[in-house]
Amino acid sequence: MRTFTEAEVEYLNKGLLGRLATVGNDGRPHVVPLGVFYDPETEAIVIGGYAGTNMAACKKFRDAQRHPYVAVVIDDPVAFIEIRGHAETHTEGGEEIGKRITDTMPFDPAWIVIRPRRILTMGVNTTSDELMARDV
């Protein structure tokens, strides 16, 4: 079974802004807007910092290292996809991943991959406002 439906992949590839939710070391939530990329090879979500931003030093990266259960939402005024999953942080290889999955942004060496565990959508798989949810 595929992780994402064809409609979800199409939506993820629109280049919309996403929001990553993490939990800080103090137990408080943290949400940050960022670029979100779909990796067709692994059927996962990739978050890469822009080259030179030292993503490994960012709060979102440190939070994902300490508390790897995260959520990311990609939305527009009429539809959304929420992906809850397990984050894996990497301090090397971002440049290669960025080249492989996007031609719009050179990645910093550090990057995050989110392996989906639960996917919720509205207006993505259907034109209705019905919430759809499934575990993957």
PyMOL commands that set and color helices and strands:
alter all, ss='L'
color gray80, all
select helices_A, chain A and resi 6-12+55-57+59-66+94-101
alter helices_A, ss='H'
color red, helices_A
select strands_A, chain A and resi 17-23+29-35+37-39+44-50+69-75+80-90+107-122+131-135
alter strands_A, ss='S'
color yellow, strands_A
deselect
rebuild
show_as cartoon
